[in-house]
Each structure stands twice: as C-alpha cells, then as structure tokens.
C-alpha cells in the first residue's frame, strides 16, 4: 500500500474556494485551454453545473458545498424573506441543476443541517472538500489491492481528479496501481457524446506522465474478445441500496460485455455517492440533455431528432466489486449495502 503522504500523480484541483467565491476549472475548454472561472453567485454556479463547467458527481458535490456558502451570503442580504427561507430556496435552486449526480443533493441536504450557517458553512464546505480527497486516496489504495501484477484496465468517461476534489475515484485506483507498477496497459474510451475520455481522462494522464491508449467506444468488445483487458474500472454518479449504479451512458454496455467475456468490473466511488432513497436503479432519475449536443446542425427538418440520455443503470449482478473509502463490497447486493452504510448513519 502507498503511504498517502508519498502519493504521486496528484496535481489537479478542479474546484476550490478562492477570493470569496468558487474557482472552477472550465472543463468544456480542456484539453486545448486551461481556464478558471470565478463564481460568486448561486445563479452563476447553477449555470456552471448545468453547462458542465464542472462535472463528475463528487466534484459537483464540492461545488454545491461551496455554493451553500454563496447561498448563505445571498440569503443574509435578502430583505424579502427570512434567512432560512432564502437560504433553502437557493439550495433547492442549485440542486435542480442536474438530477442524476446524487452528491449534489447529498451535499446541499447536509448544508441545511449546519448550525449557525452564516458562521460555520465555509469551514463545513472546506471539510467536505478535504474529506473527498481523503476518500479518493483510500479508494485508490483499496481498489489497487484487487489487482495482480501485469494488469490491463479499461476505464470509461472521466472519474479522475477532474470529477472529484482531487486524485479521482476510478482514476485514483489506476493512479495507485500504476504507482505500484501493477499495470501494463491502460485503455480509455473516447466516451461519446462529450468525449470526456478523450478530452479529460487523457489530459489527466498526460499531465501526470501516465501512459494510456485511447479507443473509440465501439472498440471495447473487440479488445475483450481478444483477451486484452482484465478489469473495467469506472466511477458512479449514484449507487443504489441494492448495489445498482448510475454512471455515464455506455457503462451498462461495457458491463454486459465484460460479463460475457469473463472480465471483472470495479466501481469506485465515495459513500457520498450512495442514495439511501434509491432502492434500485429504477428509482434513479436519468438526465436527458438537449438533442443539439449530438444532432448535426444540418438536420433542420423536424422529421429528424435525437435522443440524448447521459447516464445508464448497471445492475448489481454485473459488478464484481464496489470500492468506497469505508470498505469494499464484493458481489454487491442489498444486505451488503446496508452493512456498509450502518456505520455512516
């Protein structure tokens, strides 16, 4: 196991608090431009989350935690309603920006429980940020223990430092395993339609000097058929109470392919990604984004449209292990999920 004080490949912080506002790395502009935005209002933060300036469930949760500080500042200056009403109204507004990443509402619900919010919220938000990074380091170390030597992994979308406070969940596992010299090959899907794998995951690997190979999403089946992949390692935007997960569209396809080819599937996510109100994947609200994100502009006839779901549900029976900072669940099911969250409650 790696000493957490001797971590390598930990250089990226996409969400921080600076100059009385939220500093966000604009992930829409990567890898071409590294641009940071300074967010000082709940309206601007809502837009930044909605427009995917910041993305990835843990990172959205951190942005929301700092957004609660902005909400408290605005509520204190709102003469039309009480502080509590103005504060909660603004938190609910931020929560409506994206429906599937449960860390968003988990963070905002916790913010409502902070005593003396005008005094205590910033320290609470800093703790949420630091706890996420510590959780990712633990996830990386727990997950890497499941790998033997000379392992070849495939990861989908971006569950790295850019999707978290830092270090990453799925990429935290890969970073940890790479530092331990366990990996011989890392494949990253391009991840249509937003290309988070091609734009973001590869940017992280290049920045940290970790060699990786990009593949089109449709290449994964061929690599599995040829015996070129040992593990699929992904993150999650929601973990349900029976072990089902919601993650980037295409995760379910990879899990089905992996099952057919006898390949193991690891889901890496912090416990803040667990939705205690979602008993199964059918309880998760799947976000559908605008068709213009994928429909070529020359199709202007109303006879042509597009369907753009950005998440899918992977059933628990297709998952080998769920790795959290609180422990690892092998062959996840409802009873094992209950046992995991009891200490949290």
Secondary structure, DSSP 8 states (H G I E B T S, - for coil): ---GGG--S-----EEEETTEEEEE-TTSTTT---EEEE-SHHHHHHHHHTTSS-SHHHHHHHHHHHHHHHHHHHHT-SSS-HHHHHHHHHHHHHTT-SS-HHHHHHHHHHTT-TTHHHHHHHHHHHHHHHHHHHHHHHHHHHHTT--SSEEEEE-S--SGGGSSSS-SHHHHHHHHHHTT-EEEEEEE--TTTTHIIIIIHHHHHHHT---EEE-GGGHHHHHHTT--SEEEE--SEE-TTS-EEEETTHHHHHHHHHHHT-EEEEE--GGGB-TT-SSGGGS---B--GGGTS-TT--STT-----B-EEEE-GGG-SEEEETTEEEES--HHHHHHHHHTT-
